[in-house]
Amino acid sequence: GDKDEALRQLELALPLSQSVCDKRFEVHTLVRTGMVYASKDPRKALEIYQKALKIQQDPDFTDERARAITLDKMGEAYALSGEAVKALEAYEEAIQHWTTMRDEQGRALSLYGIARVERDRHNLANSRDRIEEAIRIVEKLRNRVTDRQLQMIYFAGRHDLYALAIDVRMQFYALTNSSVDIEAALSMSEHARARNLIDLLTEALSKSSSGTSSRDADKN
């Protein structure tokens, strides 16, 4: 399948990056390889991510974003392996790097990872706080993106954020029977639907406008 072909290409690329002593390319190849393994063999993925992290710990390696990505992926792999504490540690370290770089998108991504782990550990308060913080970041960033196609790609996964936030609030409601939680869940559900509708309408209008402009240009 596609993953097998991707893995074959990555395994060919790794010795090439090592032969030309391109550490950044080597790290990129290792992380991509780990991502292919992650869903079916997270422990194998962790071994590969550890190799990437070892390279990144060299003082001469200065790509902090690459290190944050590696740590975030390690958090995901630890979570899939059932090692929640190590997953949280990796995510928290990733957030430190995202914060240093002022990369809010990356921070939201790692906050989402933490929220999932905390939800699965039944630490609902921590999960709620982290996922709702991630949503605030994503919605704030969303308004800064002007190109519609870029915006659609950039936030394609935001519905996962809302789905997790709603799930956590509903679990709270099951425990407390509090109207605050059910109202919050309903509000987030409506907000997610409204955002999706706005995106679809804006995309349709954009395509319509583009088509009209093309026809007008053909007339001239």
Backbone torsions as a table, in degrees:
resi	resn	phi	psi	omega
1	GLY	NA	-171.2	-178.0
2	ASP	-62.5	-39.0	-179.0
3	LYS	-66.8	-38.9	178.7
4	ASP	-64.3	-39.7	178.8
5	GLU	-68.5	-40.9	177.7
6	ALA	-61.0	-42.7	-179.7
7	LEU	-64.2	-40.2	179.2
8	ARG	-62.8	-43.2	179.5
9	GLN	-65.4	-40.4	-179.9
10	LEU	-67.4	-37.9	179.0
11	GLU	-68.2	-27.0	174.3
12	LEU	-75.8	-34.1	-176.4
13	ALA	-74.8	-30.6	-174.7
14	LEU	-60.1	-52.6	179.5
15	PRO	-63.0	-28.3	177.6
16	LEU	-65.4	-45.5	179.8
17	SER	-64.3	-35.4	179.7
18	GLN	-71.1	-35.6	-177.4
19	SER	-69.4	-29.7	-179.6
20	VAL	-98.8	5.9	177.3
21	CYS	56.8	39.4	177.6
22	ASP	-97.3	93.2	-174.3
23	LYS	-64.8	-37.9	-179.3
24	ARG	-65.0	-43.5	178.2
25	PHE	-66.0	-37.6	178.8
26	GLU	-63.8	-44.7	178.2
27	VAL	-62.0	-45.2	179.6
28	HIS	-58.5	-43.6	-179.1
29	THR	-65.6	-42.1	178.6
30	LEU	-62.5	-45.6	-178.5
31	VAL	-64.8	-42.9	177.9
32	ARG	-62.3	-38.5	177.9
33	THR	-64.7	-43.6	176.8
34	GLY	-58.9	-39.8	180.0
35	MET	-63.6	-34.4	177.7
36	VAL	-67.0	-40.2	-178.8
37	TYR	-76.0	-25.7	-164.8
38	ALA	-50.2	-47.3	-173.9
39	SER	-72.7	-33.2	-176.3
40	LYS	-97.4	-25.9	-178.3
41	ASP	-149.3	75.5	-175.4
42	PRO	-61.0	-29.9	179.2
43	ARG	-69.4	-36.4	174.3
44	LYS	-64.9	-40.7	177.8
45	ALA	-60.5	-41.2	179.6
46	LEU	-62.3	-40.6	177.6
47	GLU	-58.7	-40.9	-178.6
48	ILE	-71.6	-42.9	177.6
49	TYR	-61.5	-37.0	179.0
50	GLN	-62.0	-37.7	177.3
51	LYS	-63.7	-42.0	178.4
52	ALA	-64.4	-43.3	-178.5
53	LEU	-64.4	-36.8	178.6
54	LYS	-60.8	-41.7	177.1
55	ILE	-64.5	-41.4	-176.7
56	GLN	-69.5	-20.3	179.3
57	GLN	-79.5	-7.5	174.9
58	ASP	-66.5	130.1	-179.3
59	PRO	-56.0	-25.8	-179.4
60	ASP	-79.0	-11.7	179.2
61	PHE	-91.0	115.3	-169.7
62	THR	-113.9	10.3	-177.6
63	ASP	-85.0	90.2	-175.7
64	GLU	-68.8	-33.2	179.0
65	ARG	-63.7	-42.0	178.4
66	ALA	-61.6	-38.0	179.1
67	ARG	-67.6	-39.9	178.1
68	ALA	-62.9	-41.8	178.5
69	ILE	-62.4	-44.2	179.2
70	THR	-59.6	-46.0	-179.6
71	LEU	-64.3	-39.9	177.8
72	ASP	-62.0	-43.8	179.4
73	LYS	-67.3	-34.0	175.1
74	MET	-64.4	-40.1	176.7
75	GLY	-58.3	-44.3	179.1
76	GLU	-62.4	-44.2	-178.6
77	ALA	-68.0	-39.6	175.8
78	TYR	-61.5	-41.8	179.1
79	ALA	-62.1	-43.4	179.1
80	LEU	-65.9	-26.2	178.8
81	SER	-85.1	-3.7	-179.5
82	GLY	83.5	14.0	179.4
83	GLU	-102.4	78.6	-172.1
84	ALA	-63.5	-42.3	-176.8
85	VAL	-63.2	-45.8	178.5
86	LYS	-65.7	-34.6	177.3
87	ALA	-61.7	-46.7	-180.0
88	LEU	-63.1	-39.7	178.8
89	GLU	-62.2	-43.5	-179.6
90	ALA	-66.1	-44.4	178.5
91	TYR	-61.8	-42.9	-179.5
92	GLU	-63.8	-39.8	177.8
93	GLU	-66.5	-37.7	176.5
94	ALA	-61.2	-42.7	-179.5
95	ILE	-61.3	-36.9	177.1
96	GLN	-58.4	-42.2	179.4
97	HIS	-70.0	-43.9	178.5
98	TRP	-58.4	-41.2	-178.0
99	THR	-66.1	-42.5	177.8
100	THR	-58.2	-38.7	-178.7
101	MET	-85.8	-4.9	-174.7
102	ARG	57.6	39.2	178.8
103	ASP	-97.2	95.0	-175.8
104	GLU	-71.7	-33.3	178.1
105	GLN	-62.0	-45.8	178.7
106	GLY	-63.8	-40.2	179.7
107	ARG	-62.4	-42.1	178.3
108	ALA	-62.0	-39.2	179.7
109	LEU	-61.4	-46.2	-179.2
110	SER	-71.9	-32.7	174.3
111	LEU	-62.2	-39.7	176.9
112	TYR	-61.7	-42.1	177.8
113	GLY	-61.0	-44.3	178.5
114	ILE	-62.2	-43.8	-178.8
115	ALA	-60.4	-38.2	178.6
116	ARG	-65.6	-45.2	180.0
117	VAL	-62.4	-45.3	-178.9
118	GLU	-65.6	-37.1	175.8
119	ARG	-60.4	-45.6	-178.6
120	ASP	-68.2	-23.0	176.3
121	ARG	-90.2	2.2	-179.5
122	HIS	66.6	23.0	171.1
123	ASN	-90.5	73.9	-168.5
124	LEU	-66.8	-35.5	-179.9
125	ALA	-63.7	-45.4	178.0
126	ASN	-63.8	-42.2	179.5
127	SER	-61.7	-46.2	179.0
128	ARG	-58.6	-47.3	-177.4
129	ASP	-62.7	-41.9	-177.1
130	ARG	-71.5	-43.6	-177.0
131	ILE	-70.7	-34.4	179.0
132	GLU	-73.3	-29.8	172.5
133	GLU	-66.2	-41.9	178.9
134	ALA	-61.7	-41.4	179.5
135	ILE	-64.2	-41.9	178.2
136	ARG	-60.2	-41.4	179.1
137	ILE	-64.1	-47.4	-177.1
138	VAL	-62.4	-43.5	-179.6
139	GLU	-67.3	-34.7	176.9
140	LYS	-66.4	-43.4	178.7
141	LEU	-67.1	-37.5	-177.2
142	ARG	-55.6	-38.8	-177.7
143	ASN	-72.2	-12.4	179.3
144	ARG	-90.7	-14.0	-176.8
145	VAL	-87.0	124.3	-175.0
146	THR	-99.1	-37.5	-179.5
147	ASP	-73.0	125.3	-172.3
148	ARG	-64.9	-44.7	-179.1
149	GLN	-63.9	-40.9	178.3
150	LEU	-62.4	-41.1	-179.5
151	GLN	-63.6	-41.8	180.0
152	MET	-62.7	-40.7	179.2
153	ILE	-71.5	-43.7	-174.0
154	TYR	-59.0	-36.9	-176.4
155	PHE	-118.0	26.7	-179.6
156	ALA	-59.9	-30.4	-177.5
157	GLY	-93.9	8.8	-175.0
158	ARG	-67.3	-23.2	178.4
159	HIS	-65.6	-26.9	173.9
160	ASP	-64.3	-36.9	177.8
161	LEU	-62.6	-49.5	-179.9
162	TYR	-63.9	-41.1	-179.5
163	ALA	-60.5	-41.9	178.7
164	LEU	-67.1	-44.0	-179.4
165	ALA	-61.1	-41.7	178.9
166	ILE	-65.9	-42.8	179.5
167	ASP	-60.0	-43.9	-179.5
168	VAL	-64.0	-44.4	179.4
169	ARG	-63.2	-37.5	179.4
170	MET	-69.5	-33.8	175.6
171	GLN	-66.7	-38.7	174.6
172	PHE	-59.6	-44.7	-178.3
173	TYR	-61.5	-39.0	179.0
174	ALA	-62.6	-30.3	-179.7
175	LEU	-85.2	-37.7	-170.5
176	THR	-109.1	-20.2	-175.2
177	ASN	57.2	31.5	-177.2
178	SER	-85.9	133.8	177.7
179	SER	-65.9	-26.0	179.5
180	VAL	-59.8	-43.9	-177.1
181	ASP	-72.5	-41.6	179.4
182	ILE	-67.1	-36.8	177.4
183	GLU	-67.1	-39.4	177.9
184	ALA	-64.4	-42.2	179.1
185	ALA	-63.0	-44.6	179.0
186	LEU	-64.8	-40.6	179.1
187	SER	-62.2	-44.1	179.6
188	MET	-66.7	-36.6	177.8
189	SER	-63.1	-45.6	179.2
190	GLU	-66.0	-39.1	-179.8
191	HIS	-64.0	-42.7	179.7
192	ALA	-63.7	-41.5	178.7
193	ARG	-65.9	-41.9	179.4
194	ALA	-63.4	-43.2	178.6
195	ARG	-60.6	-42.8	-179.3
196	ASN	-64.0	-42.3	179.0
197	LEU	-64.2	-43.7	178.2
198	ILE	-59.4	-44.2	179.6
199	ASP	-61.6	-44.3	-179.2
200	LEU	-64.6	-43.9	179.4
201	LEU	-65.4	-42.9	180.0
202	THR	-64.4	-40.3	178.2
203	GLU	-64.0	-42.3	179.4
204	ALA	-63.9	-43.1	178.2
205	LEU	-64.5	-37.9	179.4
206	SER	-63.5	-43.6	179.4
207	LYS	-65.9	-40.4	179.2
208	SER	-63.1	-44.1	179.3
209	SER	-64.2	-40.4	179.3
210	SER	-63.7	-41.7	-179.9
211	GLY	-65.4	-40.4	178.6
212	THR	-64.3	-41.9	179.9
213	SER	-63.1	-38.7	-179.9
214	SER	-65.7	-41.8	179.2
215	ARG	-66.6	-39.5	178.4
216	ASP	-64.1	-37.4	179.7
217	ALA	-66.2	-35.7	179.9
218	ASP	-66.8	-28.1	-179.3
219	LYS	-72.7	-27.3	-175.3
220	ASN	-85.1	NA	NA
